[in-house]
Amino acid sequence: MQGRLVTLEWPGDDDWAAIASWLRPGSPAAVMSGDWELLGAADVEQANRSGRVSHMVIRTHDGERIGTVSYQRTGRIGGYSVGGAIGTPELWRRGYGAEAVVLLVDYLFHQLDAHRVQVTTAAYNKSIIRLMTKTQFVVEGILRDHCYLDGAYHDAIVWGILRDEHYASLKPSATNRVLAVGLEDFVTEDDKVQAREILAGHLAETGRSAVAAFLDTAASAGNERGAA
């Protein structure tokens, strides 16, 4: 998945250690997100292969590996929770992480049929909170004393967006001021229309389908029953 600034790729064998380092306790990304995972490279790989979580690697367009985004199922069918981390503080506030999360969210709605996506942010992360206020995400709740930093507990904010709200956010508006990306369709609308036309023409010309065979069998059975 490619945006204006970054590309999202599925991890390779040499990416697991980097992901583990970005999520480890005390790492800059973990501190600012208020969340962390005490996992090694093998643990991260196993978590992905088991389906518990799915990570993607964030790369700049020159190929530099700079961070990760992730998603996992939550709540009812169609619900997902997402997170992300840019590993190096020097690369923060350049739009890389924000665009990566937007690409991921669009992937979930556009390709995995998500109905609801949520993000949890630390209440002390000024930059992320400012960014979230410029999106169509809605504040859904406060997790009291969810994060610990600098000798004190801090709240976390739960943000959520529904499918209809996401697609509305892709349309330019006065309130939608940031990062309306929108992934391209895997199959173009023209190809979808042509596929339906080919099938319709085939059925009109030959009449061959499982439905036709079913109707013939049903009609034959009905005739035999009537004659008995």
NORRA-V934085 format. One line per field, one symbol per residue. ss: DSSP state (H for helix, E for strand, L for the rest). burial: I if it has 16 or more other C-alpha atoms within 10 Angstrom, else O. Layout:
BEGIN
ss: ???
burial: ???
END
This chain:
BEGIN
ss: LELLLEEEEELLLLLHHHHHHHHLLLLHHHHHHLLLLLLLHHHHHHHHHHLLLEEEEEEELLLLEEEEEEEEELLLLLEEEEEEEELLHHHLLLLHHHHHHHHHHHHHHHHLLLLEEEEEEELLLHHHHHHHLLLLLEEEEEEEEEEEELLEEEEEEEEEEEHHHHHHHLLLLLLLLLLLLLLLLLLLHHHHHHHHHHHHHHHHHHLLLHHHHHHHHHHHHHHHHHHL
burial: OIIOIIIIIOIOOOIIIIIIIIIIIOOIIIIIIIIIOOIIIOOIIOOIOOOOIIIIIIIIOOOOIIIIIIIIIOOOOIIIIIIIIIIOOOOOOOOIIIIIIIIIIIIIIIOOOIIIIIIIIIIIOOOIOOOIIOIIIIIOOIOOOIIOOOOOOIIIIIIIIIIOOIOOIIOOOOOIOIIIIIIOOOOOOOOOOOOOOOOOOOOOOOOOOOOOOOOOOOOOOOOOOOOO
END
